[in-house]
Amino acid sequence: MRNSKQKVLAVALGYGNIVIHNLVSFVLTPIMIMIWGDASYGIYKIILSLMTYFMLIDSGVKNTVIRFVSEYRATNDRNSERRYIATISSYYVIASVGLGFIVFILYYALPIIYSASLTSAEILIMQNSLPWLLIYTIGTLFFNCFAALLRGHNKQICVQTINILKSALRFVVLYLMLHNKYSVEQVIAADALITIFFAAIVLFIVFVIMKLPPLFKGVNKAFIKKIVSFTSVMLISTIATSLFWSVGNFLVGIMTSSVLAAVYATSITLTNMFQSLSNTVSQVLVPDIMVKSFSTDDMVEMNKLMVQIGKIKMPIMLLIVLGFGLFGNEFVRLWVGDGYTGTYIIAFVTMIPLMLGMLQDVPNNYILAKNKHKTLALISLISSVINVILSMILIKLLGIYGAALGTISAYLFVFVVFTYNYYHKTFGFDMKTLYKETVYKNLKYICILVVCGVLLNIIPFDHFFGKTGYIGWLFLLIKIILFTVLFLIIYFTKMIDKETKNRVFRRFGR
């Protein structure tokens, strides 16, 4: 019972962390735009996009931590676990030094890279921010890795509590700094110091409280080879994912302007929020998937589970996508202003293929459990290259919309069309039934919901009460609540079957 309550608390804290993290972005983004202006905010987002590439130095290590920690815990081999900690700690120290050399070179390369799109003052802001970005990246590397180690020890409550405190402190500090008109460089410096502080807390918990200090004795080539062989595939996957979702913002910054980079970056913020909400749902469902994948090769059972989980995830994602499609333009206007219409368009058209791809939780985790994910990792890397090529061509023709079109096209081709055929032909997953049961069967209800949402938008609230400030937010909230209630009524009376309904209440109601 105690273990069950801890899991419920961990899940609740996980959702709390997602809410706080998204609220921080939601509140601070318009303040940054108002205080700094569109151009400086664009520079801020370009600087943070560089951090995505710096994080590639992680080399997939973080993603393997839980796997190795679980192995050592199962055999009660604390010395091997301490050797593993010594190995990854040494790697991160060496990687941090190497990253320092990269930042040194980049400092002098920035004027060449961004000479066509940014002013000399904007480039100087980026140069002054680089040392703090280096510290920020190093703190994030250590924090993420050792937080994953705590998760491997089932310290979920501890990790989620630290994450909540970190997000809350970050919000308070950054809000006060923005209120007092601090610069882009100063805000990045504050973020870096906050991250280092919490990384030190996590390291203290592991090294001192859990009594798992690094043990360098016994770390040999065979031990390192075992770790490297497992992380190599994860390295490819990590590079592919990072490149895929960051290349658009990077190219927009180089090929257009800081103002357009701000518009594009804000759309990425919204799609990241959508992904984080879906991933939170997945974290609740993944244990069932992994247990089933390890215990059986019966594809009839796996296909049944795939459809069941698809039916649970689809309405959650569909509500967000439909709601944003219907009311997102008004939301973005109230949130960041009239000059960000492109943010709404890019975010909405990106969410649609994402929704289709994120229905594939079962086959995605099945191939991980069976250690058969090498092919998909390589294909993901190829998709990133395709994304780069398409985006470079299309940005010249369509500006920021070209960057979005390149990303969407690559995502649809690889993570929807290719995986549809790959999972079906290689492993026997019935992908046709998955999309038939989750999408095709619900098309008529989706059309009804769209019509109802359009009718809600026709109601001329703004004619009588105005469309800005608190009144605008109030009536937007009313429309969203009315649409959500209508969605839930149609979902629970028409879209959901009895078996899925029982599964939802069993899984989330206990």
JOTAPE-V204988 format. One line per field, one symbol per residue. ss: DSSP state (h for helix, s for strand, l for the rest). psi: psi as a letter, one per 40 degrees, with the letter a starting at -180 (. if undefined). burial: I if it has 24 or more other C-alpha atoms within 12 Angstrom, else O. Layout:
ss = ???
psi = ???
burial = ???
This chain:
ss = lhhhhhhhhhhhhhhhhhhhhhhhhhhhhhhhhhhhlhhhhhhhhhhhhhhhhhhhhhlllhhhhhhhhhhhhhlllhhhhhhhhhhhhhhhhhhhhhhhhhhhhhhhhhhhhllllllhhhhhhhhhhhhhhhhhhhhhhhhhhhhhhhhhlllhhhhhhhhhhhhhhhhhhhhhhhhllllhhhhhhhhhhhhhhhhhhhhhhhhhhlllllllllllhhhhhhhhhhhhhhhhhhhhhhhhhhhhhhhhhhhllhhhhhhhhhhhhhhhhhhhhhhhhhhhhhhhhhhhhhhlllhhhhhhhhhhhhhhhhhhhhhhhhhhhhhhhhhhhhhhlhhhhhhhhhhhhhhhhhhhhlllhhhhhhhhhllllhhhhhhhhhhhhhhhhhhhhhhhhhlhhhhhhhhhhhhhhhhhhhhhhhhhhhhlllhhhhhhhhlhhhhhhhhhhhhhhhhhhhllhhhhhlllhhhhhhhhhhhhhhhhhhhhhhhhhhhllhhhhhhhhhhhhl
psi = ddddddddddddddddddddddddddddddddddddidddddddddddddddddeeedfeddeeddddddddddefgddddddddddddddddddddddddddddddedddddedediidddddddddedddddddddddddddddddddddeffddddddddddddddddddddddddefiiddddddddddddddddddddddddddeffiihdhehaddddddddddedddddddddddddeeddddddddebidddddddddddddddddddddddddddddddddddddeiehedddddddddddddddddddddddddddeddddddddeidefdddddddddddddddddeefdddddddddeffeddddddddddddddddddddddddebdddddddddddddddecddddddddddeehgddddddddcddeddddddddddddddddhgddddeieiaddddddddddddddddddddddedddhiddddddddddee.
burial = OOOOOOIOOIIIIIIIIIIIIIOIIIOIIIIIIOOIIIIIIIIIIIIIIIIIIIIIIIIIIIIIIIIIIOOOOOOOOIOIIIIIIIIIIOIIOOIIOOIIOIIOOIIOOIOOOIOOIIIOOIIIIIIIIIIIIIIIIIIIIIIIIIIIIIIIIOIIIIIIIIIIIIIIIIIOIIIOIIOOOOIIIIIIIIIIIIIIIIIIIIIOIIOOOOOIIIOOOOIOOOOIOOIIOIIIIIIIIIIIIIIIIIIIIIIIIIIIIIIIIIIIIIIIIIIIIIIIIIIIIIOIIIOOIIOIIOOOOOIOOIIIIIIIIIIIIIIIIIIIIIIIIIIIIIIIIIIIIOOIIIIIIIIIIIIIIIIIIIIIIIIIIIIIOOOOIOOIIIIIIIIIIIIIIIIIIIIOOOIIIIIIIIIIIIIIIIIIOIIIOIIOOOIIIIIIOIIOIIIOOIOOIIOOIIOIIOOIIOOOOOOOOOOOOOOIIOIIOOIIOOIIOIIOOIIOOOIIOOOIOOOIOOOOOO
